[in-house]
Amino acid sequence: MNEKQYISKELEALVTKFPNVCVRYEFDEKALIHCVEVIPREVYCSNEGYISWENEMTDQFIKLFPAQSICFISDDAFVGIENAELTLCGETYAQASLSREHAASVPFLSPVSPAKKRKAAMA
């Protein structure tokens, strides 16, 4: 499993565990950093369960890929995701936060096979 596959797997687990979250992922080739945007900001800043998950995921990522870097941001960060390679929204986030038109274009985790989820997320 390479670093992008690992991140994708972990982000799928995140939006399953926290269905009110939406994440976008991008590898910044100029800075050589894997960037993950987490919204809503309240979860990113204040949710102890999320903060614990992020710390554990970061520690494990560094152990598995010591030559790589990863950062987590929210929608109010100075830098942002320009060309998301992956977007995943938990089911309640998609239902509560997106218009019907937009929701149809953003993959969110629902009771479908993992292969279909990955294919939809990477499309």
Buried (B, 14 or more C-beta within 10 A) or exposed (E): EEBBEBBBEBBBEBBBEBBBBBBBBBBBEEEEBBBBBBBBEEBBEEBEEBBEBBEEBBEEBEEEBEEBBBBBBBBEBEEBBEEBBBBBBBBBBBBEBBEEEEBEEBBBBEEEEEEEBBEBBEE
